[in-house]
Amino acid sequence: MSFFISNAWAAAPATGVGEAGGLSFFLPLIVLFAVFYFIAIRPQQKRTKEHRQLLEALKKGDEVVTSGGLLGRITKVSDNYLGVDVAEGLEIKVQRQAVQQVLPKGTIKSA
């Protein structure tokens, strides 16, 4: 039966792989992760930190734009919700996280 299957002989691997071989394998992965960190992760963390600071600094009288595009003036401030006056006599309640931008004072009058 051995005439159908030829014998397989294993050859010993070349002995040139040392400490530098392992490092040269991981070096491109480390460089790729570093580039990904500085291009994607770090800027997103910075934007998140700035938005969190913006939300903590909200106070009554600030003029804001919500993520839905509503423009209004803050009339009430609580832990999670804000009362926003969007028109004369029309106040809505929005989540704090929905505020996207704080506008300079007087922007609503000029709009």
N, C-alpha and C positions, 0 to 999 in steps of 0.2 A: 503494500500500500504506500510505501514511502516514495514510489516513483511518480505519484501524482503531485506531491507537495515537496517543494525544495526546502532544504534546511535554511533557517534564518540565523545568521550569526550577528551578535551584537558587537558593535565596535565601542571602544572606550572613548568618552568625550575628550576633546582637546583640553589640556590643562593650561589655559592662559587666563582664565577668568578668576580674578581676585577681588580685592576690595574696590578697585576702581570700576570694575564691570558692574557691580551692583549700584554704585552711585550714578554711573552714566545711564543706567536704566531709569532711575527715579528723577534725575535732574530735569528732563523735559516736563514731567508731570508737575514738579514743584514750580517751575517757571510758568506753566499754563495756569495753575491755580493762583499764583501771584498776579498775573495779568488779569484774570477773571475777577479777582478781589478788587483791584484798583479801578477796573472799568465798570463793574456792575454792582458789587456788594457795598463798597464804601460810599459811593454817591447816594445810593438809596437810603442807607443809614443816616446820612447827613440830612437828606430831605425829611425823613421821618422825625428826626430830632428837632428840626426847625419848625415843623408843623405842630408838634407837641408843645413847644414853647409858645407858639402863636395862640394855641387853644387855651393855655394856662393864663395868658395875659389878657384875655377878653374881658371887657368891662362894659357897664351900662354907658350908652352913648356912642359906642364904636359903630362905624358904618362898615358893613360886611357884605361879601358875596358868598352864597352857599354853593354847594356842589351842583345843585339843580339850576343855578343861574339866577336865583332871586337876589335882588339888591334891597337892603334894608338897614334899619338902625336898631341896635340892641336896646330893648326896654327892660327886660328882666333877665337875671342870670341865676342859674341854679347849678348843681353839680353836673348833671347830664344834659340839661335842656336849656335853651335860650328862647326868650320871647323876642321876636323880631318884628318891628313895625315896617310893613312893606308898602302901605298906602295910608292915607288919612283915615284913621279909625279902623284899620285892618291890621291886627296883630296875629302872627302865626307862631307856632311853637316848633322849633327845629332842634335836632340833636347837636350837641357841641361839635362832634366830629364832622358834621356837614358843612361847617364853615371852611371855606377854601382860602379866602383872602380878606385881609382887613384893608379898607380903603382910607385914603387921606380924608381928614375932616372937610366937609363941604362938598363932597363929590355928589351926593344925592341931590342937592339943590341945583347943581349945574346940569344934571342928567335929564 
